[in-house]
Amino acid sequence: MDSTSTLIFIIVAFCLGAIIIMKKDQIPAGMRRGLALISILMLAFAFFLIVYSFLTM
């Protein structure tokens, strides 16, 4: 597994979650739910990758 691409994905997932939380009032109502679901899935997968990388060390 390439650790550089994993690290980049984890950083991007957390940044997307932070941006959605900070700008939740400016996101149109129709897009809010979809973006929230996508960011939750990305954050869950990022946490899985963090745990997996610790277990395979």
C-alpha distance matrix in Angstrom:
0.0 3.8 6.1 9.0 8.7 8.1 11.0 13.0 12.8 14.0 16.7 17.9 18.2 20.3 22.3 23.1 24.3 26.4 27.9 28.9 30.5 32.3 33.6 34.3 38.0 37.5 35.3 37.5 38.0 36.8 33.3 33.0 32.0 29.4 27.7 27.8 26.2 23.4 22.8 23.0 20.4 18.0 18.8 18.4 14.9 14.2 15.8 13.9 10.5 12.5 13.8 10.8 9.2 12.8 13.2 10.4 11.7
3.8 0.0 3.8 5.6 5.8 6.5 8.9 10.4 11.1 12.7 14.7 15.9 16.9 18.9 20.4 21.5 23.1 24.9 26.2 27.5 29.3 30.8 31.9 33.1 36.6 35.9 33.9 36.3 37.2 36.1 32.5 32.2 31.7 29.1 27.0 27.4 26.2 23.1 22.2 23.0 20.7 17.8 18.7 19.0 15.6 14.2 16.4 15.2 11.5 13.0 15.2 12.8 10.6 14.1 15.3 12.8 13.3
6.1 3.8 0.0 3.8 5.6 5.0 6.0 8.6 9.9 10.5 12.3 14.2 15.3 16.6 18.3 19.9 21.2 22.6 24.2 25.8 27.2 28.6 30.1 31.4 34.9 34.4 32.7 35.4 36.3 35.5 31.9 31.3 30.9 28.6 26.2 26.3 25.5 22.6 21.1 21.8 20.0 16.9 17.0 17.7 14.7 12.5 14.3 13.8 10.0 10.5 13.1 11.5 8.6 11.7 13.8 11.8 11.6
9.0 5.6 3.8 0.0 3.8 5.4 5.2 6.2 8.7 10.0 10.7 12.3 14.3 15.7 16.6 18.3 20.2 21.3 22.5 24.4 26.0 27.0 28.3 29.9 33.4 32.5 31.0 33.7 35.0 34.3 30.6 30.1 30.2 27.9 25.2 25.7 25.3 22.1 20.5 21.8 20.4 16.9 17.3 18.6 15.8 13.3 15.7 15.9 12.2 12.6 15.8 14.7 12.0 14.8 17.3 15.5 15.1
8.7 5.8 5.6 3.8 0.0 3.8 5.4 5.0 6.1 8.6 9.9 10.5 12.2 14.4 15.2 16.3 18.3 20.0 20.8 22.4 24.4 25.6 26.6 27.9 31.4 30.4 28.5 31.1 32.2 31.3 27.6 27.4 27.3 24.7 22.3 23.0 22.3 19.0 17.9 19.4 17.5 14.1 15.2 16.6 13.5 11.6 14.6 14.5 11.1 12.5 15.7 14.3 12.5 15.8 17.9 16.3 16.8
8.1 6.5 5.0 5.4 3.8 0.0 3.8 5.5 5.2 6.3 8.7 9.9 10.6 12.5 14.3 15.4 16.7 18.5 20.0 21.3 22.8 24.4 25.8 26.8 30.4 29.9 28.0 30.6 31.4 30.6 27.0 26.3 25.9 23.6 21.3 21.4 20.6 17.6 16.2 17.0 15.3 12.0 12.5 13.5 10.5 8.3 11.0 10.9 7.4 8.7 11.9 10.8 9.2 12.5 14.6 13.6 14.3
11.0 8.9 6.0 5.2 5.4 3.8 0.0 3.8 5.4 5.1 6.2 8.6 9.9 10.8 12.3 14.3 15.6 16.7 18.3 20.1 21.4 22.6 24.2 25.6 29.2 28.7 27.2 30.2 31.2 30.8 27.2 26.2 26.3 24.3 21.5 21.5 21.3 18.5 16.4 17.4 16.5 13.0 12.6 14.3 12.1 9.0 11.3 12.3 9.0 8.9 12.5 12.5 10.3 12.8 15.6 15.0 14.9
13.0 10.4 8.6 6.2 5.0 5.5 3.8 0.0 3.8 5.5 5.2 6.1 8.6 10.1 10.5 12.2 14.3 15.4 16.3 18.3 20.0 20.9 22.1 23.8 27.2 26.3 24.8 27.7 29.0 28.5 24.8 24.2 24.6 22.4 19.5 20.0 20.1 17.0 15.1 16.9 16.0 12.3 12.7 15.0 12.9 10.1 13.1 14.4 11.5 11.9 15.6 15.5 13.8 16.4 19.1 18.5 18.6
12.8 11.1 9.9 8.7 6.1 5.2 5.4 3.8 0.0 3.8 5.5 5.1 6.0 8.6 9.8 10.4 12.3 14.2 15.2 16.4 18.4 19.9 20.9 22.0 25.5 24.8 22.9 25.5 26.5 25.8 22.2 21.6 21.5 19.3 16.6 17.0 16.7 13.6 11.9 13.6 12.3 8.6 9.6 11.7 9.4 7.2 10.7 11.8 9.4 10.7 14.1 14.0 13.2 16.0 18.3 18.0 18.8
14.0 12.7 10.5 10.0 8.6 6.3 5.1 5.5 3.8 0.0 3.8 5.5 5.2 6.3 8.6 10.0 10.8 12.4 14.3 15.6 16.8 18.4 20.0 21.0 24.7 24.5 22.9 25.8 26.5 26.3 22.7 21.5 21.4 19.7 16.9 16.5 16.4 13.9 11.4 12.4 11.9 8.4 7.7 10.0 8.5 5.1 8.0 9.9 8.0 8.1 11.7 12.5 11.7 13.9 16.5 16.9 17.4
16.7 14.7 12.3 10.7 9.9 8.7 6.2 5.2 5.5 3.8 0.0 3.8 5.5 5.3 6.1 8.6 10.0 10.6 12.2 14.3 15.5 16.4 18.1 19.7 23.1 22.8 21.6 24.8 26.0 26.1 22.4 21.2 21.7 20.3 17.0 16.9 17.7 15.1 12.2 13.9 14.2 10.6 9.7 12.8 11.9 8.6 11.0 13.5 11.7 11.2 14.9 16.0 14.7 16.5 19.6 19.9 19.9
17.9 15.9 14.2 12.3 10.5 9.9 8.6 6.1 5.1 5.5 3.8 0.0 3.8 5.5 5.0 6.0 8.6 9.8 10.4 12.2 14.2 15.2 16.1 17.7 21.1 20.3 18.8 21.7 23.1 22.9 19.2 18.4 19.1 17.3 14.0 14.5 15.4 12.4 10.0 12.5 12.6 9.0 9.3 12.7 11.8 9.3 12.4 14.6 13.1 13.5 17.1 17.9 17.1 19.3 22.0 22.2 22.7
18.2 16.9 15.3 14.3 12.2 10.6 9.9 8.6 6.0 5.2 5.5 3.8 0.0 3.8 5.5 5.2 6.3 8.7 10.0 10.7 12.4 14.3 15.5 16.2 19.9 19.6 17.8 20.6 21.4 21.2 17.6 16.4 16.5 14.9 11.8 11.7 12.2 9.6 6.8 8.8 9.1 5.6 5.6 9.1 8.8 6.8 9.7 12.1 11.4 12.1 15.2 16.3 16.3 18.3 20.6 21.4 22.3
20.3 18.9 16.6 15.7 14.4 12.5 10.8 10.1 8.6 6.3 5.3 5.5 3.8 0.0 3.8 5.5 5.1 6.2 8.6 10.0 10.6 12.2 14.2 15.2 18.8 19.0 17.8 21.0 21.8 22.3 18.8 17.0 17.4 16.6 13.3 12.4 13.7 11.9 8.4 9.8 11.2 8.4 6.5 10.1 10.9 8.2 9.9 13.1 12.7 12.2 15.2 17.1 16.9 18.2 20.9 22.1 22.6
22.3 20.4 18.3 16.6 15.2 14.3 12.3 10.5 9.8 8.6 6.1 5.0 5.5 3.8 0.0 3.8 5.4 5.1 6.1 8.6 9.8 10.4 12.0 13.8 17.1 16.8 15.9 19.3 20.7 21.3 17.8 16.3 17.5 16.6 13.0 12.9 14.8 12.8 9.6 12.0 13.6 10.6 9.7 13.5 14.0 11.5 13.6 16.7 16.0 15.6 18.8 20.5 20.0 21.4 24.3 25.2 25.4
23.1 21.5 19.9 18.3 16.3 15.4 14.3 12.2 10.4 10.0 8.6 6.0 5.2 5.5 3.8 0.0 3.8 5.4 5.1 6.1 8.6 9.9 10.5 11.7 15.1 14.6 13.1 16.2 17.4 17.7 14.1 12.8 14.0 12.9 9.2 9.6 11.6 9.5 6.6 9.7 11.3 8.8 8.9 12.6 13.2 11.7 14.1 16.8 16.6 16.9 19.9 21.3 21.4 23.1 25.6 26.5 27.2
24.3 23.1 21.2 20.2 18.3 16.7 15.6 14.3 12.3 10.8 10.0 8.6 6.3 5.1 5.4 3.8 0.0 3.8 5.5 5.2 6.2 8.7 10.1 10.4 14.1 14.6 13.2 16.3 16.8 17.5 14.3 12.1 12.8 12.6 9.2 8.0 10.3 9.3 5.7 7.6 10.2 8.7 7.4 10.9 12.6 11.3 12.7 15.8 16.3 16.3 18.8 20.7 21.2 22.4 24.8 26.2 27.0
26.4 24.9 22.6 21.3 20.0 18.5 16.7 15.4 14.2 12.4 10.6 9.8 8.7 6.2 5.1 5.4 3.8 0.0 3.8 5.5 5.1 6.1 8.5 9.9 13.2 13.8 13.4 16.9 17.9 19.2 16.2 13.8 15.2 15.5 11.9 10.9 13.7 13.0 9.4 11.2 14.0 12.2 10.6 14.1 15.8 13.9 15.0 18.4 18.6 18.0 20.6 22.9 22.9 23.8 26.6 28.0 28.4
27.9 26.2 24.2 22.5 20.8 20.0 18.3 16.3 15.2 14.3 12.2 10.4 10.0 8.6 6.1 5.1 5.5 3.8 0.0 3.8 5.4 5.1 5.9 8.1 11.2 10.8 10.5 14.2 15.8 17.1 13.9 12.1 14.3 14.3 10.7 10.7 13.9 12.9 10.0 12.6 15.2 13.5 12.8 16.4 17.8 16.1 17.8 21.0 21.0 20.8 23.7 25.6 25.5 26.8 29.5 30.7 31.1
28.9 27.5 25.8 24.4 22.4 21.3 20.1 18.3 16.4 15.6 14.3 12.2 10.7 10.0 8.6 6.1 5.2 5.5 3.8 0.0 3.8 5.5 5.3 5.5 9.2 9.4 8.1 11.5 12.5 13.8 10.8 8.5 10.6 11.1 7.7 7.4 10.9 10.6 8.2 10.5 13.4 12.6 12.2 15.4 17.1 16.3 17.8 20.7 21.3 21.5 24.0 25.9 26.3 27.7 30.0 31.4 32.2
30.5 29.3 27.2 26.0 24.4 22.8 21.4 20.0 18.4 16.8 15.5 14.2 12.4 10.6 9.8 8.6 6.2 5.1 5.4 3.8 0.0 3.8 5.7 5.4 8.8 10.3 10.1 13.4 13.8 15.8 13.4 10.4 12.1 13.5 10.5 8.9 12.5 13.0 10.1 11.4 14.8 14.3 12.9 15.8 18.2 17.2 17.9 21.1 22.1 21.7 23.9 26.3 26.8 27.6 30.0 31.8 32.5
32.3 30.8 28.6 27.0 25.6 24.4 22.6 20.9 19.9 18.4 16.4 15.2 14.3 12.2 10.4 9.9 8.7 6.1 5.1 5.5 3.8 0.0 3.8 5.8 8.1 9.1 10.1 13.8 15.0 17.4 15.0 12.4 14.9 16.2 13.0 12.2 15.9 16.0 13.2 14.9 18.2 17.2 15.9 19.1 21.2 19.7 20.7 24.0 24.6 24.0 26.4 28.8 29.0 29.7 32.4 34.1 34.4
33.6 31.9 30.1 28.3 26.6 25.8 24.2 22.1 20.9 20.0 18.1 16.1 15.5 14.2 12.0 10.5 10.1 8.5 5.9 5.3 5.7 3.8 0.0 3.8 5.5 5.4 6.6 10.3 12.1 14.5 12.3 10.2 13.3 14.5 11.6 11.6 15.4 15.5 13.4 15.7 18.7 17.8 17.3 20.5 22.4 21.3 22.7 25.8 26.3 26.2 28.7 30.8 31.0 32.2 34.7 36.2 36.7
34.3 33.1 31.4 29.9 27.9 26.8 25.6 23.8 22.0 21.0 19.7 17.7 16.2 15.2 13.8 11.7 10.4 9.9 8.1 5.5 5.4 5.8 3.8 0.0 3.8 5.5 5.5 8.5 9.2 11.9 10.2 7.4 10.3 12.3 10.0 9.5 13.3 14.2 12.6 14.2 17.4 17.4 16.9 19.7 21.9 21.4 22.5 25.4 26.4 26.5 28.7 30.8 31.5 32.6 34.8 36.5 37.4
38.0 36.6 34.9 33.4 31.4 30.4 29.2 27.2 25.5 24.7 23.1 21.1 19.9 18.8 17.1 15.1 14.1 13.2 11.2 9.2 8.8 8.1 5.5 3.8 0.0 3.8 5.7 7.9 8.9 12.3 11.5 9.2 12.5 14.7 13.0 12.8 16.5 17.6 16.3 17.9 21.1 21.1 20.7 23.4 25.7 25.2 26.3 29.2 30.2 30.2 32.4 34.6 35.3 36.3 38.6 40.3 41.1
37.5 35.9 34.4 32.5 30.4 29.9 28.7 26.3 24.8 24.5 22.8 20.3 19.6 19.0 16.8 14.6 14.6 13.8 10.8 9.4 10.3 9.1 5.4 5.5 3.8 0.0 3.8 6.4 8.9 11.7 10.5 9.4 13.2 14.6 12.6 13.5 17.1 17.5 16.5 18.8 21.5 21.2 21.4 24.3 26.1 25.6 27.1 29.9 30.6 30.8 33.3 35.2 35.6 37.0 39.4 40.7 41.5
35.3 33.9 32.7 31.0 28.5 28.0 27.2 24.8 22.9 22.9 21.6 18.8 17.8 17.8 15.9 13.1 13.2 13.4 10.5 8.1 10.1 10.1 6.6 5.5 5.7 3.8 0.0 3.8 6.4 8.4 6.8 6.0 9.8 10.9 9.2 10.6 13.9 14.3 13.8 16.2 18.7 18.6 19.2 22.0 23.6 23.5 25.3 27.7 28.5 29.1 31.5 33.1 33.8 35.4 37.5 38.8 39.9
37.5 36.3 35.4 33.7 31.1 30.6 30.2 27.7 25.5 25.8 24.8 21.7 20.6 21.0 19.3 16.2 16.3 16.9 14.2 11.5 13.4 13.8 10.3 8.5 7.9 6.4 3.8 0.0 3.8 5.6 5.6 6.2 9.6 10.7 10.4 12.0 14.7 15.5 15.9 18.0 20.2 20.6 21.6 24.0 25.6 25.9 27.7 29.9 30.8 31.8 34.0 35.4 36.4 38.1 40.0 41.2 42.6
38.0 37.2 36.3 35.0 32.2 31.4 31.2 29.0 26.5 26.5 26.0 23.1 21.4 21.8 20.7 17.4 16.8 17.9 15.8 12.5 13.8 15.0 12.1 9.2 8.9 8.9 6.4 3.8 0.0 3.8 5.5 5.2 7.5 9.6 10.3 11.1 13.4 15.0 15.8 17.2 19.4 20.5 21.4 23.2 25.2 26.0 27.4 29.4 30.8 31.8 33.6 35.1 36.5 38.1 39.7 41.1 42.7
36.8 36.1 35.5 34.3 31.3 30.6 30.8 28.5 25.8 26.3 26.1 22.9 21.2 22.3 21.3 17.7 17.5 19.2 17.1 13.8 15.8 17.4 14.5 11.9 12.3 11.7 8.4 5.6 3.8 0.0 3.8 5.7 6.9 7.8 9.5 11.1 12.5 13.8 15.4 16.9 18.4 19.7 21.2 22.8 24.3 25.5 27.3 28.8 30.1 31.6 33.4 34.5 36.0 37.8 39.2 40.4 42.3
33.3 32.5 31.9 30.6 27.6 27.0 27.2 24.8 22.2 22.7 22.4 19.2 17.6 18.8 17.8 14.1 14.3 16.2 13.9 10.8 13.4 15.0 12.3 10.2 11.5 10.5 6.8 5.6 5.5 3.8 0.0 3.8 5.7 5.5 6.1 8.5 10.2 10.7 12.1 14.2 15.6 16.5 18.1 20.0 21.3 22.2 24.2 25.8 26.9 28.4 30.4 31.4 32.7 34.7 36.2 37.3 39.0
33.0 32.2 31.3 30.1 27.4 26.3 26.2 24.2 21.6 21.5 21.2 18.4 16.4 17.0 16.3 12.8 12.1 13.8 12.1 8.5 10.4 12.4 10.2 7.4 9.2 9.4 6.0 6.2 5.2 5.7 3.8 0.0 3.8 5.6 5.4 6.1 8.7 10.1 10.6 12.2 14.4 15.4 16.3 18.2 20.1 20.8 22.3 24.3 25.6 26.7 28.5 30.0 31.3 32.9 34.5 36.0 37.5
32.0 31.7 30.9 30.2 27.3 25.9 26.3 24.6 21.5 21.4 21.7 19.1 16.5 17.4 17.5 14.0 12.8 15.2 14.3 10.6 12.1 14.9 13.3 10.3 12.5 13.2 9.8 9.6 7.5 6.9 5.7 3.8 0.0 3.8 5.5 5.1 6.2 8.7 9.9 10.5 12.4 14.3 15.3 16.5 18.4 19.8 21.1 22.6 24.3 25.7 27.1 28.4 30.2 31.8 33.0 34.5 36.4
29.4 29.1 28.6 27.9 24.7 23.6 24.3 22.4 19.3 19.7 20.3 17.3 14.9 16.6 16.6 12.9 12.6 15.5 14.3 11.1 13.5 16.2 14.5 12.3 14.7 14.6 10.9 10.7 9.6 7.8 5.5 5.6 3.8 0.0 3.8 5.4 5.2 6.2 8.6 9.9 10.8 12.3 14.2 15.5 16.7 18.3 20.1 21.3 22.6 24.4 26.0 26.9 28.5 30.6 31.7 32.9 34.9
27.7 27.0 26.2 25.2 22.3 21.3 21.5 19.5 16.6 16.9 17.0 14.0 11.8 13.3 13.0 9.2 9.2 11.9 10.7 7.7 10.5 13.0 11.6 10.0 13.0 12.6 9.2 10.4 10.3 9.5 6.1 5.4 5.5 3.8 0.0 3.8 5.5 5.1 6.1 8.5 9.9 10.5 12.0 14.1 15.3 16.2 18.2 19.8 20.8 22.3 24.3 25.4 26.6 28.6 30.1 31.2 32.9
27.8 27.4 26.3 25.7 23.0 21.4 21.5 20.0 17.0 16.5 16.9 14.5 11.7 12.4 12.9 9.6 8.0 10.9 10.7 7.4 8.9 12.2 11.6 9.5 12.8 13.5 10.6 12.0 11.1 11.1 8.5 6.1 5.1 5.4 3.8 0.0 3.8 5.5 5.2 6.1 8.6 9.9 10.4 12.1 14.2 15.1 16.4 18.2 19.8 20.9 22.5 24.0 25.5 27.1 28.5 30.1 31.7
26.2 26.2 25.5 25.3 22.3 20.6 21.3 20.1 16.7 16.4 17.7 15.4 12.2 13.7 14.8 11.6 10.3 13.7 13.9 10.9 12.5 15.9 15.4 13.3 16.5 17.1 13.9 14.7 13.4 12.5 10.2 8.7 6.2 5.2 5.5 3.8 0.0 3.8 5.5 5.1 6.2 8.6 9.9 10.6 12.3 14.1 15.4 16.6 18.4 20.0 21.3 22.4 24.3 26.0 27.0 28.5 30.5
23.4 23.1 22.6 22.1 19.0 17.6 18.5 17.0 13.6 13.9 15.1 12.4 9.6 11.9 12.8 9.5 9.3 13.0 12.9 10.6 13.0 16.0 15.5 14.2 17.6 17.5 14.3 15.5 15.0 13.8 10.7 10.1 8.7 6.2 5.1 5.5 3.8 0.0 3.8 5.5 5.2 6.2 8.6 10.0 10.7 12.2 14.3 15.4 16.5 18.4 20.2 20.9 22.4 24.5 25.8 26.8 28.7
22.8 22.2 21.1 20.5 17.9 16.2 16.4 15.1 11.9 11.4 12.2 10.0 6.8 8.4 9.6 6.6 5.7 9.4 10.0 8.2 10.1 13.2 13.4 12.6 16.3 16.5 13.8 15.9 15.8 15.4 12.1 10.6 9.9 8.6 6.1 5.2 5.5 3.8 0.0 3.8 5.4 5.0 6.0 8.5 9.8 10.2 12.1 14.0 15.0 16.2 18.3 19.5 20.7 22.5 24.2 25.4 27.0
23.0 23.0 21.8 21.8 19.4 17.0 17.4 16.9 13.6 12.4 13.9 12.5 8.8 9.8 12.0 9.7 7.6 11.2 12.6 10.5 11.4 14.9 15.7 14.2 17.9 18.8 16.2 18.0 17.2 16.9 14.2 12.2 10.5 9.9 8.5 6.1 5.1 5.5 3.8 0.0 3.8 5.5 5.1 6.1 8.6 9.7 10.5 12.2 14.1 15.3 16.6 18.1 19.9 21.3 22.6 24.2 26.0
20.4 20.7 20.0 20.4 17.5 15.3 16.5 16.0 12.3 11.9 14.2 12.6 9.1 11.2 13.6 11.3 10.2 14.0 15.2 13.4 14.8 18.2 18.7 17.4 21.1 21.5 18.7 20.2 19.4 18.4 15.6 14.4 12.4 10.8 9.9 8.6 6.2 5.2 5.4 3.8 0.0 3.8 5.5 5.1 6.2 8.5 10.0 10.5 12.3 14.3 15.5 16.3 18.2 20.1 21.0 22.3 24.5
18.0 17.8 16.9 16.9 14.1 12.0 13.0 12.3 8.6 8.4 10.6 9.0 5.6 8.4 10.6 8.8 8.7 12.2 13.5 12.6 14.3 17.2 17.8 17.4 21.1 21.2 18.6 20.6 20.5 19.7 16.5 15.4 14.3 12.3 10.5 9.9 8.6 6.2 5.0 5.5 3.8 0.0 3.8 5.5 5.1 6.1 8.7 9.8 10.4 12.3 14.3 15.0 16.3 18.5 19.9 20.8 22.6
18.8 18.7 17.0 17.3 15.2 12.5 12.6 12.7 9.6 7.7 9.7 9.3 5.6 6.5 9.7 8.9 7.4 10.6 12.8 12.2 12.9 15.9 17.3 16.9 20.7 21.4 19.2 21.6 21.4 21.2 18.1 16.3 15.3 14.2 12.0 10.4 9.9 8.6 6.0 5.1 5.5 3.8 0.0 3.8 5.4 4.9 6.2 8.5 9.7 10.5 12.4 14.0 15.2 16.7 18.4 19.9 21.4
18.4 19.0 17.7 18.6 16.6 13.5 14.3 15.0 11.7 10.0 12.8 12.7 9.1 10.1 13.5 12.6 10.9 14.1 16.4 15.4 15.8 19.1 20.5 19.7 23.4 24.3 22.0 24.0 23.2 22.8 20.0 18.2 16.5 15.5 14.1 12.1 10.6 10.0 8.5 6.1 5.1 5.5 3.8 0.0 3.8 5.4 5.2 6.2 8.7 9.9 10.7 12.2 14.3 15.6 16.6 18.4 20.3
14.9 15.6 14.7 15.8 13.5 10.5 12.1 12.9 9.4 8.5 11.9 11.8 8.8 10.9 14.0 13.2 12.6 15.8 17.8 17.1 18.2 21.2 22.4 21.9 25.7 26.1 23.6 25.6 25.2 24.3 21.3 20.1 18.4 16.7 15.3 14.2 12.3 10.7 9.8 8.6 6.2 5.1 5.4 3.8 0.0 3.8 5.4 4.9 6.2 8.6 9.9 10.2 12.1 14.2 15.1 16.2 18.4
14.2 14.2 12.5 13.3 11.6 8.3 9.0 10.1 7.2 5.1 8.6 9.3 6.8 8.2 11.5 11.7 11.3 13.9 16.1 16.3 17.2 19.7 21.3 21.4 25.2 25.6 23.5 25.9 26.0 25.5 22.2 20.8 19.8 18.3 16.2 15.1 14.1 12.2 10.2 9.7 8.5 6.1 4.9 5.4 3.8 0.0 3.8 5.3 5.0 6.2 8.7 9.7 10.5 12.5 14.3 15.3 16.8
15.8 16.4 14.3 15.7 14.6 11.0 11.3 13.1 10.7 8.0 11.0 12.4 9.7 9.9 13.6 14.1 12.7 15.0 17.8 17.8 17.9 20.7 22.7 22.5 26.3 27.1 25.3 27.7 27.4 27.3 24.2 22.3 21.1 20.1 18.2 16.4 15.4 14.3 12.1 10.5 10.0 8.7 6.2 5.2 5.4 3.8 0.0 3.8 5.4 5.0 6.3 8.5 9.9 10.8 12.4 14.3 15.7
13.9 15.2 13.8 15.9 14.5 10.9 12.3 14.4 11.8 9.9 13.5 14.6 12.1 13.1 16.7 16.8 15.8 18.4 21.0 20.7 21.1 24.0 25.8 25.4 29.2 29.9 27.7 29.9 29.4 28.8 25.8 24.3 22.6 21.3 19.8 18.2 16.6 15.4 14.0 12.2 10.5 9.8 8.5 6.2 4.9 5.3 3.8 0.0 3.8 5.4 5.2 6.0 8.5 9.9 10.5 12.2 14.4
10.5 11.5 10.0 12.2 11.1 7.4 9.0 11.5 9.4 8.0 11.7 13.1 11.4 12.7 16.0 16.6 16.3 18.6 21.0 21.3 22.1 24.6 26.3 26.4 30.2 30.6 28.5 30.8 30.8 30.1 26.9 25.6 24.3 22.6 20.8 19.8 18.4 16.5 15.0 14.1 12.3 10.4 9.7 8.7 6.2 5.0 5.4 3.8 0.0 3.8 5.5 5.0 6.0 8.5 9.8 10.4 12.3
12.5 13.0 10.5 12.6 12.5 8.7 8.9 11.9 10.7 8.1 11.2 13.5 12.1 12.2 15.6 16.9 16.3 18.0 20.8 21.5 21.7 24.0 26.2 26.5 30.2 30.8 29.1 31.8 31.8 31.6 28.4 26.7 25.7 24.4 22.3 20.9 20.0 18.4 16.2 15.3 14.3 12.3 10.5 9.9 8.6 6.2 5.0 5.4 3.8 0.0 3.8 5.5 5.3 6.3 8.7 10.1 11.0
13.8 15.2 13.1 15.8 15.7 11.9 12.5 15.6 14.1 11.7 14.9 17.1 15.2 15.2 18.8 19.9 18.8 20.6 23.7 24.0 23.9 26.4 28.7 28.7 32.4 33.3 31.5 34.0 33.6 33.4 30.4 28.5 27.1 26.0 24.3 22.5 21.3 20.2 18.3 16.6 15.5 14.3 12.4 10.7 9.9 8.7 6.3 5.2 5.5 3.8 0.0 3.8 5.5 5.2 6.2 8.7 10.2
10.8 12.8 11.5 14.7 14.3 10.8 12.5 15.5 14.0 12.5 16.0 17.9 16.3 17.1 20.5 21.3 20.7 22.9 25.6 25.9 26.3 28.8 30.8 30.8 34.6 35.2 33.1 35.4 35.1 34.5 31.4 30.0 28.4 26.9 25.4 24.0 22.4 20.9 19.5 18.1 16.3 15.0 14.0 12.2 10.2 9.7 8.5 6.0 5.0 5.5 3.8 0.0 3.8 5.4 5.1 6.2 8.8
9.2 10.6 8.6 12.0 12.5 9.2 10.3 13.8 13.2 11.7 14.7 17.1 16.3 16.9 20.0 21.4 21.2 22.9 25.5 26.3 26.8 29.0 31.0 31.5 35.3 35.6 33.8 36.4 36.5 36.0 32.7 31.3 30.2 28.5 26.6 25.5 24.3 22.4 20.7 19.9 18.2 16.3 15.2 14.3 12.1 10.5 9.9 8.5 6.0 5.3 5.5 3.8 0.0 3.8 5.5 5.2 6.3
12.8 14.1 11.7 14.8 15.8 12.5 12.8 16.4 16.0 13.9 16.5 19.3 18.3 18.2 21.4 23.1 22.4 23.8 26.8 27.7 27.6 29.7 32.2 32.6 36.3 37.0 35.4 38.1 38.1 37.8 34.7 32.9 31.8 30.6 28.6 27.1 26.0 24.5 22.5 21.3 20.1 18.5 16.7 15.6 14.2 12.5 10.8 9.9 8.5 6.3 5.2 5.4 3.8 0.0 3.8 5.5 5.4
13.2 15.3 13.8 17.3 17.9 14.6 15.6 19.1 18.3 16.5 19.6 22.0 20.6 20.9 24.3 25.6 24.8 26.6 29.5 30.0 30.0 32.4 34.7 34.8 38.6 39.4 37.5 40.0 39.7 39.2 36.2 34.5 33.0 31.7 30.1 28.5 27.0 25.8 24.2 22.6 21.0 19.9 18.4 16.6 15.1 14.3 12.4 10.5 9.8 8.7 6.2 5.1 5.5 3.8 0.0 3.8 5.6
10.4 12.8 11.8 15.5 16.3 13.6 15.0 18.5 18.0 16.9 19.9 22.2 21.4 22.1 25.2 26.5 26.2 28.0 30.7 31.4 31.8 34.1 36.2 36.5 40.3 40.7 38.8 41.2 41.1 40.4 37.3 36.0 34.5 32.9 31.2 30.1 28.5 26.8 25.4 24.2 22.3 20.8 19.9 18.4 16.2 15.3 14.3 12.2 10.4 10.1 8.7 6.2 5.2 5.5 3.8 0.0 3.8
11.7 13.3 11.6 15.1 16.8 14.3 14.9 18.6 18.8 17.4 19.9 22.7 22.3 22.6 25.4 27.2 27.0 28.4 31.1 32.2 32.5 34.4 36.7 37.4 41.1 41.5 39.9 42.6 42.7 42.3 39.0 37.5 36.4 34.9 32.9 31.7 30.5 28.7 27.0 26.0 24.5 22.6 21.4 20.3 18.4 16.8 15.7 14.4 12.3 11.0 10.2 8.8 6.3 5.4 5.6 3.8 0.0
